Amino acid sequence: MRPHRFADAAIRIAIVLTAGNVCAASPSGRADAPTIALPAVEVSALRDPVEKSYRKIVAGMDLFERRHGLAPDAPLRFKLLPRDRDTSMERITLGIVGDSVNIPVRVADDNTFSLQRSSRALDEDAAVVPNRKARSMTWRADIRTPGLPPGTRRLGDLRLECAVGLEAGLVSDSLPSPLGGLIADRGYCEQRVPHYLFFAERPLWSVTLVYGSRREVLSVDELYAGISRSPMANSELRYCDCEVLLDRTYYAPLGDPGWPDDTLLELEYMDDGVASAAAPAPDARSP
């Protein structure tokens, strides 16, 4: 860690630890992860499974097609993330399950997946069901323009993720009680800084908006689910789907027209520079 950041580091770490429930779940890399072939999903023996409406997710897929101009080069995938510290994110099976349909869904090693369209599943009001219990995981749209520099996200991608996520009914309990649930309004994502949580791959240090020569570091209030401005007790944190990934969360100025869709968000992680700081300094006499 760079010396001039020690004071700020103490503040940020204190903010994160205030919640008391930060999880050390290890995310997988996303690039071209291999997929796993699955048998038909058996969910009859699982009580209270975490599931989503297939119809709603297809509505989100339709919205993605209509608004693809926000991220014209990006495919649509969905991602499963841990919500409980005891949730295993390995060997997840997933299926589209209705009265007579049982369509296995391939889940990649990074826990992303895409869904096929099935008129029969729509007719039967099928559910998308993993072999995990309710409130054990959270769901997100995962839209990433290929070829971006490592450690960056594109603002247009995030805008579309928010819109698709709400349309698909993926997000629940994204805000802690007593603030209530996320406002599933079509215009919600156009608010200047909507309280739609995005998740980084590792614990975050900072997020910087970059467009051309313009750079702006997001306030710490826009990190860690905003607990620096709205502290929450452990009893409240359990209502947030960020509970075990709190130190990876951030908000983005989705509705600020001053930041175009091609704006990049540069993510700096807590462990950035740790390896280089531990390495010996190069010998100045070396050629």
Summary of the structure (lengths in Angstrom):
residues: 287
radius of gyration: 19.9
end to end distance: 27.5
largest distance: 74.1
contacts: 841
relative contact order: 0.18
helix: 25%
strand: 22%
